[in-house]
Amino acid sequence: MKRKPVFKIVLLLLLIYFICLAIYVYNLEANSKSGSELYTHSKPARVTESWKYNWDDSMYSADTYPWFSDNYDFGSWESYDFPGRPANPLNHRGVWITARLPEGSWGSPTLRFRAPQQAVEVYLGGERIYTFGTMDPDKITTPGSIWHFVTLPDSFRGKSIFFRTYTPTPYLAGYLIEIEVGEKSDHIINILKKDGKSLILGSLFVFIGILALLVSPAACRYKKMLMSLGFFSLFIGLWCIAEGKMLQLFIDSPIIPVYVANFSVFLMPSGFISFVRLVFTDEGSLENTVLKRLWQSFIALTILTFLLDMAKIQSCLEMDRYLHLLIAVSIPPLLFVTVKAIRKGNKDALIFLAGLLALTTAGIIDIYTMFYITSPAVNPQRISDWGVLAMLLSLIGIVTKKLALLNEQLRINSLENETNYKSLFKNMTEGFIYSKVIYNINNNPDDYMILDANPFFIANTGLTREQIIGMRISELLPDFSKSHLKWSPEVQDESAACAELFTNEHLNFRDKWYKVSAFSPKDGFVSIMFSDITEMKDAESTIRRQAYTDSMTGFFNRTYFEDTMSHMASRMDKLKPISIMVIDIDGLKITNDTFGHRAGDELLVEAAKIISEVFIGHGTITRVGGDEFCIILNNTNYEKASFKRNLIVHLIDKVNSGSRKVPISMSIGLATCSETEDEDIYSIYRRADDDMYQYKLSQAGSEKSKLIDMLLTALSERDYVSQGHVERLVLMAECMSDALDLQDVQKRNLVLLAKVHDLGKIGISDKILFKPGKLSKEEYELMKQHVKIGFNIANRSKELINIATLILHHHEHWDGQGYPEGLSGGQIPLECRILGVIDAYDAMTNTRPYQKGKTKEEAVMEIERCSGTQFDPEIARSFIKISEALL
């Protein structure tokens, strides 16, 4: 396999980097040992005596300070033992610190110290000799953390030096470390010796991270795992380099390492957690989901932290506490997942646990020394770099094991494939040819020469083996044009088997369909397979037709409509003038509710016949909703489309003139876009839809009236009692209205209720209505539905809507034992209470299929007996008084 150029570039840059670093260190130390008298001085001396401090948050309160005077009394200053930092319970941000410089002999005395994330001024003898950063109390960002080098005058020995510092981060206020006086060259050499390890390890981590990211695309199923490892190693490396405080020797921008270090440390756990999630959890498991949310939380926290810092709202250092909290939250799930994997016998989890323990131990030690052992005399060494290295090595070990296992599997598979190739080649039920690539003058693939073909392919060509061998594919399969022969640079550079050239190309050859796929077993050769997919193609055609067809009407469905609209949107110029007609079947829901869905389906089919007759061979007809159709008429102006609409109206009248159980009514909307107008197809459809609703509003009253009249006629034809039931109820209703002195509105409503109260029985089966015996529990429940059916019908009629509620409640009882809502007493409308009495009286005194009629005396006694339970007592008494007059 050819080595990719990017790997060569990375290796070259890494080599140049280490060479330059080695030359820099060698020249620096060689110059200091060149024999000049500057190297005869003593070693750097640490400043450890006479440390005092005085908090001063008013950084601009004065231009001069009294403590620079020779007779100033330092009694107000607090002494403290160095190493350490001043106690800061009040969270001061600015402080003055003084100490006495040591004795010593140096050719060019230089003061070296660190003041992490603090702006610094250094004074000697009342004169400012060094400044870094700005003493600005309004700033929230830090000035960076670097090595400070301050050149001292020859008379510095034994004098007091003053440090003035300011930081927006109170816990760092007055934090001075590693303060020494000596030659600058010795200082730099000490820094290189101290932090060279971090630079070397960090560079190694960065290299490993970049390498893992580069090779991850070729790692098949381990791609995401390698990417997680790569990001984790990259962020670790950047953190080590930035935290080593050596970048200032190469880059004069101290704030950059701060942001690099913080950015890296915030993102480092995301790569680490992602790696654990991919290696030790199952997709879709609770542990997998928890770890996924954790690494997403680290990324979100990183973005929020740096947005706040850049907006100068909150320093990124102040957000460390939330990072530490999130890390603490992450540790239990990580340990749980690791222990669970170990219990399942996963040996990789043991390797990971060892690395995790090494990292945790090193981190705890470093955090302790950072905050509690700040003494230059002790000079603790940071060991978290080695903990990180141990953790990274454990992860690399896990990845190496998995890649080695994958490589072994590929090797075994390769041997098995080689053994079975000849048998497969001869016996496979798919066409297979092995060809040599023919290149054109530009060294690009132009055609293929067939070197071998299996029996299946030969049999389907109708040629002999001798005729096929040596032919070019373009000669044998003209439809298989050069456009199918697409190489990618990756394929030309790879020699591994199964490197795909193209897939899912469908080829029609000798009335059959084939799926064509290819791979390059080695450079300059290609194998092509032809899979017979004729049956699949036929099935796809059938499925596509079914997917786009409405089974009820045979028209296209909503899916086809949306695809067609999307396709036409880009071809409007070729389709104009274009007309769109929207048709809505009126009364479909009331028909379904009243006569059942079978009647509604019949109504839909009859309407579809009318639409089909008008638009047969012209326009695209789709059923876009339950009762809505859309017809798209390409190259059709408004006059032609309007003629079609009038023809639909004519056919509807013709159909309704016959003896139909349910009349057909359609609301039709039309919109047209002419050749000169600029309008998108969706806007035309919306205009047609709006026009349909306007049409519906103009026709709604008359059509609903027709339907209600038809229902009442049908109800009278199904009257199961002796003729005159409704007439008797109306007569008794009028008498009761006069006896109870009802208002005109109540009287009209009562009389109308007497006429149509059983309207809902049109939707009840004859089997239940005319059953001679007692209804079963299930049949009675169905019978009770007639009040809701009647309510739905009346609610859709402007003539009956005022008594819809009365129809719903005309079977409620005074004691609350009625239906459908169990109303009681005065909750029941007055008209319903009156109808309940007179309807019961008429039912008892007339013979019905399920009972023999009673005498009027028996009926009156029954009403009196049920007074206060089924009937309103007052209305029952009134009815009994006038019963003689009524009959």
Helices and strands as residue ranges (DSSP letters): H 5-32, G 37-40, E 45-46, E 52-55, G 66-68, G 74-76, E 78-79, E 94-100, E 110-114, E 119-124, E 127-132, E 147-151, G 154-156, E 160-166, G 170-172, E 177-182, H 184-215, G 216-218, G 220-222, H 223-243, G 247-249, H 255-280, H 286-310, G 317-319, H 320-343, H 347-372, H 384-427, E 431-439, E 445-453, H 455-461, H 465-468, H 473-476, G 482-484, H 489-493, E 499-500, E 505-509, E 512-520, E 525-532, H 534-547, H 558-568, H 572-575, E 578-585, H 588-595, H 597-615, E 620-623, E 628-633, H 638-656, E 666-673, H 681-717, H 725-739, H 744-756, G 759-763, H 766-769, H 777-783, H 786-795, G 801-803, H 804-808, G 825-827, H 830-844, H 856-865, H 873-886
